[in-house]
Amino acid sequence: MFDLDGTLLDSAPDLHAALGIYCAEVGATVPPYAAVRTVVSRGSRAILRCAFDESDEALLERMPRYLELYHSMMSRHTRPFEGVEPLLDALERSGIAWGIVTNKPGYLTDDLVRQIGWAERVCAVISGDTLPVRKPDPAPVLLACERAGLDPARSLFVGDDRRDVQAGHAAGLYTVAVQWGYLDGGDPHAWGADAVIEHPRGLTELLKLKVPA
């Protein structure tokens, strides 16, 4: 099981671009890309807070229009991180099912997975509003395993945020933290993951998958 944004997909360019359009609409200053990229894993409220120093309630009022803009362009520049497609191919060739557990809203997740071309490949997709709780609660991870017919004790959870590690551990999965994602400004080595990898090929090595030369 994988987290989506920052683990499989580099979605920060489109999230920042949508924020830029929204800021232009309301006459606000567009924050630097680097500031937005760091907080992507925390969701749209954290992204909006990069541009607006406001209460949670005020940011929630801004969110529908921001997400509308993002939805209209969310696969324009978003791409799998380098090495992700070869990893997914290697998993599939080895008969290993893979799925997605994300805190992204379902309507965005489903459309993005379809636009990237993964809808027929994933064994399960659990979004931030599939259940009343989200990561770091283990329930979404356990539901993904259940829908895919997988034993959590024989499964892995891979992510770029401490909450991914917390959710995976609590669900009884082997956890893998990645170093190429957004990381929320943190150090993956400090999250207590069972393994930390620098590149997607690290997972193929961990699982001893065969990769074509």
Secondary structure, DSSP 8 states (H G I E B T S, - for coil): -B-SBTTTEE-HHHHHHHHHHHHHHHT-----HHHHHHHGGG-HHHHHHTT----HHHHHHHHHHHHHHHHHHTTSS-EE-TTHHHHHHHHHHTT----EE-SS-HHHHHHHHHHHT-TTT-S-EE-TTSSS--TTSSHHHHHHHHHHT--GGG-EEEESSHHHHHHHHHHT-EEEEESSS-GGG--GGGTT-SEEESSTHHHHHHTT-----
